[in-house]
Amino acid sequence: MSAHANPGADARPFLTVERIVSALMDGSFDAAWYPGRTGTERERTDVPVISANWNHVPDGDRIQRVLEKRHGVDVDWCDQVHPCDDCGHAIGTEPDCWFWTPSYAWDGDCTIRCHACIEADGKRWTDGHNGFRVVDPWEWRDCSIPSGTMRPEDTVPAMVAALHELGYSSGHWKRAHDQFRTIEPTEERLVAAVLHGTDEEVAESVQWLAECLNDVAPEGCYFGAHPGDGACFGFWAEDAE
């Protein structure tokens, strides 16, 4: 079929999904078919999705209406979605409202995964300089938090970095910034907020931060002092206590 074929050229009243999809795939419309949409587990649906560059599809508005209203197929733009490399469902990758946040993360350099698949795999995600990325909490098992000394000004930055890594997807990262009323959700702002105040206030803040880290510890682990070394803090297996 030529690049300028019209998916809606058949004048008969019933255009089957198969015929429309076949015409879109054969044409130069950047079309793709997905078994559903995904993001978080709550956002996941099994309503089929087809994306294309609808500006190039002859009679594109009509084709979209036929797909949506007659066949119950969701339509989207080819530059707005990307397949999850685990489940194959469509992930929205471009903002569509002012409170939009990504519901995917990069696992390595080339693999994109939806939040539902990441959670099903027992992993988490965090934000970074190059977008959201997958985090494996098991990498933190039996892992100390390097600080050099026991002084709060040394331990707090390491604790905050760990909370950013492990607590972002669970909401603990946001909760910490709400707790200390920071202006911006950055590690630097949170460190400054935790260290602000009298020695007693700082000690209470550090204790609160430690409780947050205990909440986001890898499964079967706790955050605290090592059983054999009270000056070494990190995530330790519960059976090591």
DAWO-V805948 format. One record per residue. N is the residue number from 1. RES is the residue in one letter. SS is DSSP state (a for helix, b for strand, c for the rest). NEAR is the number of other ideal C-beta (glycine too) atoms within 10 Angstrom. Layout:
n,res,ss,near
N,RES,SS,NEAR
N,RES,SS,NEAR
//
This chain:
n,res,ss,near
1,M,c,12
2,S,c,8
3,A,c,9
4,H,c,9
5,A,c,16
6,N,c,15
7,P,c,27
8,G,c,19
9,A,c,10
10,D,c,13
11,A,c,6
12,R,c,7
13,P,c,6
14,F,c,9
15,L,c,20
16,T,c,13
17,V,a,16
18,E,a,8
19,R,a,14
20,I,a,22
21,V,a,20
22,S,a,15
23,A,a,22
24,L,a,25
25,M,a,15
26,D,a,14
27,G,c,21
28,S,c,12
29,F,c,23
30,D,c,15
31,A,c,22
32,A,b,18
33,W,b,17
34,Y,b,22
35,P,c,15
36,G,c,16
37,R,b,22
38,T,b,28
39,G,c,20
40,T,c,15
41,E,c,13
42,R,c,8
43,E,c,15
44,R,c,18
45,T,b,14
46,D,c,9
47,V,c,12
48,P,c,20
49,V,b,21
50,I,b,25
51,S,b,23
52,A,b,24
53,N,c,16
54,W,a,18
55,N,a,8
56,H,a,15
57,V,c,24
58,P,c,15
59,D,c,12
60,G,a,19
61,D,a,10
62,R,a,13
63,I,a,23
64,Q,a,20
65,R,a,12
66,V,a,20
67,L,a,22
68,E,a,13
69,K,a,9
70,R,a,13
71,H,c,15
72,G,c,10
73,V,c,18
74,D,b,18
75,V,b,17
76,D,b,20
77,W,b,13
78,C,c,16
79,D,c,11
80,Q,c,14
81,V,b,20
82,H,b,18
83,P,b,19
84,C,c,25
85,D,c,17
86,D,c,17
87,C,c,18
88,G,c,12
89,H,c,23
90,A,b,28
91,I,b,25
92,G,b,19
93,T,c,14
94,E,c,12
95,P,c,11
96,D,c,8
97,C,c,5
98,W,c,5
99,F,c,5
100,W,c,10
101,T,c,9
102,P,c,19
103,S,c,23
104,Y,b,25
105,A,b,25
106,W,b,18
107,D,b,20
108,G,c,10
109,D,c,6
110,C,c,7
111,T,b,12
112,I,b,21
113,R,b,25
114,C,b,29
115,H,a,26
116,A,a,22
117,C,a,23
118,I,a,24
119,E,a,15
120,A,a,13
121,D,c,13
122,G,c,11
123,K,c,19
124,R,b,21
125,W,b,23
126,T,b,17
127,D,c,16
128,G,c,14
129,H,c,5
130,N,c,8
131,G,c,13
132,F,c,21
133,R,b,15
134,V,b,21
135,V,b,21
136,D,c,14
137,P,a,17
138,W,a,15
139,E,a,12
140,W,a,21
141,R,c,16
142,D,c,13
143,C,b,14
144,S,b,14
145,I,c,17
146,P,c,12
147,S,c,18
148,G,c,8
149,T,c,9
150,M,c,11
151,R,c,9
152,P,a,19
153,E,a,11
154,D,a,12
155,T,a,19
156,V,a,21
157,P,a,18
158,A,a,17
159,M,a,22
160,V,a,25
161,A,a,15
162,A,a,22
163,L,a,25
164,H,a,20
165,E,a,19
166,L,a,25
167,G,a,22
168,Y,c,21
169,S,c,21
170,S,c,14
171,G,c,11
172,H,a,20
173,W,a,23
174,K,a,12
175,R,a,14
176,A,a,23
177,H,a,17
178,D,a,11
179,Q,a,16
180,F,a,17
181,R,c,8
182,T,c,17
183,I,c,8
184,E,c,8
185,P,c,15
186,T,c,13
187,E,a,13
188,E,a,11
189,R,a,16
190,L,a,25
191,V,a,21
192,A,a,14
193,A,a,19
194,V,a,24
195,L,c,15
196,H,c,11
197,G,c,12
198,T,c,8
199,D,a,8
200,E,a,8
201,E,a,12
202,V,a,16
203,A,a,12
204,E,a,13
205,S,a,20
206,V,a,16
207,Q,a,9
208,W,a,13
209,L,a,25
210,A,a,17
211,E,a,11
212,C,a,22
213,L,a,24
214,N,a,13
215,D,a,14
216,V,c,22
217,A,c,22
218,P,c,21
219,E,c,9
220,G,c,12
221,C,b,21
222,Y,b,15
223,F,b,24
224,G,b,17
225,A,b,13
226,H,b,15
227,P,c,11
228,G,c,8
229,D,b,10
230,G,b,10
231,A,b,9
232,C,b,16
233,F,b,22
234,G,b,22
235,F,b,25
236,W,b,24
237,A,b,13
238,E,a,10
239,D,a,7
240,A,a,11
241,E,c,9
//
